[in-house]
Amino acid sequence: MTKKILTLATRDSALALWQTKHVAAAIEARTDYRTQLLPMTTEGDRRLEVTLSKLGGKGLFLKELEQAMLAGEADIAVHSMKDVPADMPDDFLICAVLERADASDAFVSNHYQSLDDLPDGAVVGTSSLRRQAQLLSLRPDLQVKPLRGNVNSRLQKLDDGQYAAIILASAGLIRLGFEDRIASRLTAPQWLPAVSQGAIGVECLANNSQLAEELSVLSHADTHLCIRAERALNLTLEGSCSVAIGAYAEALSDHSIHLKAAVFSPDGEQVLNAQQQGYDPESLGRVVAEDLLSQGAKEILALSEQA
Ligand SMILES: NCc1[nH]cc(CCC(=O)O)c1CC(=O)O
């Protein structure tokens, strides 16, 4: 019998293609399916050079891929979980989350080893309010300047000399073969990544429960638990990637999860922290979010919406 072919919808950026080929290889190794890719340009990609930080978290990297699944042109879509909004439309579900890679942010510079090495008033590139806020909370003297585009074009802008340093996700750099550009890692608990950073997810139609079941073998149990906790936190905070929320969950040896999260004002002057350990990822995320809300997170996140 010939094997059935699964069509994987993907964005057409270098990073998205790497991630989708990674998922395709796992599917071919662990299921009876063969695979083909359907690369697409999403609205998020078209706006990448302009206004993304305002639009992030609204699923602008997903819509075209989801439409391809509804139209029967694709069976699944592959995403950076970081780009998947916490509240998914009812028609879709995440059927697998692969083992998380390095979740840290990377400090990338051609002249300096770390944040502490930067001279007074140095220009650092990022368009993420979360990264901006953490930079300024640690180093209020720095000048944070916008930096947009895909990973390759952001590195090019650093090399052009517009910035003393830039901040990118370590996972994206490593996947594209740029690990040697990482001068140092900004790691938890001192520095928190975005919700779901470093994790790749597979989305399918909610009514395709057979496929969802078959693809669940791709999932990494501990990663999936951690991502569920972080996403539950985001949902309760009504966060998107355009607001300054940092979160990082870790699975412990007794199968519990530890979740640490923070909410920042865009200028980094206000920082709320919360952390908790628990077994149920959804209630853990909610409890940590409620702790942050009781400390005034709503008011601080409202500052992000205006920024
Ligand atoms: N915001 C875009 C985005 N979405 C996922 C990654 C990197 C890979 C990942 O975090 O899984 C990046 C690039 C970056 O933030 O530097």
PDBQT file of the ligand as one rigid body, heavy atoms in Angstrom, charges set to zero:
ROOT
HETATM    1  N1  LIG A 401       8.654  36.906  17.151  1.00  0.00    +0.000 N 
HETATM    2  C1  LIG A 401       9.041  36.126  16.028  1.00  0.00    +0.000 C 
HETATM    3  C2  LIG A 401       9.588  34.792  16.414  1.00  0.00    +0.000 A 
HETATM    4  N2  LIG A 401       8.769  33.744  16.641  1.00  0.00    +0.000 N 
HETATM    5  C3  LIG A 401       9.539  32.673  17.012  1.00  0.00    +0.000 A 
HETATM    6  C4  LIG A 401      10.869  33.075  17.004  1.00  0.00    +0.000 A 
HETATM    7  C5  LIG A 401      12.019  32.247  17.370  1.00  0.00    +0.000 C 
HETATM    8  C6  LIG A 401      11.784  30.789  17.638  1.00  0.00    +0.000 C 
HETATM    9  C7  LIG A 401      11.059  30.519  18.923  1.00  0.00    +0.000 C 
HETATM   10  O1  LIG A 401      11.059  31.328  19.864  1.00  0.00    +0.000 OA
HETATM   11  O2  LIG A 401      10.480  29.425  19.014  1.00  0.00    +0.000 OA
HETATM   12  C8  LIG A 401      10.920  34.410  16.617  1.00  0.00    +0.000 A 
HETATM   13  C9  LIG A 401      12.140  35.236  16.438  1.00  0.00    +0.000 C 
HETATM   14  C10 LIG A 401      12.594  35.993  17.663  1.00  0.00    +0.000 C 
HETATM   15  O3  LIG A 401      11.798  36.287  18.572  1.00  0.00    +0.000 OA
HETATM   16  O4  LIG A 401      13.778  36.344  17.731  1.00  0.00    +0.000 OA
ENDROOT
TORSDOF 0
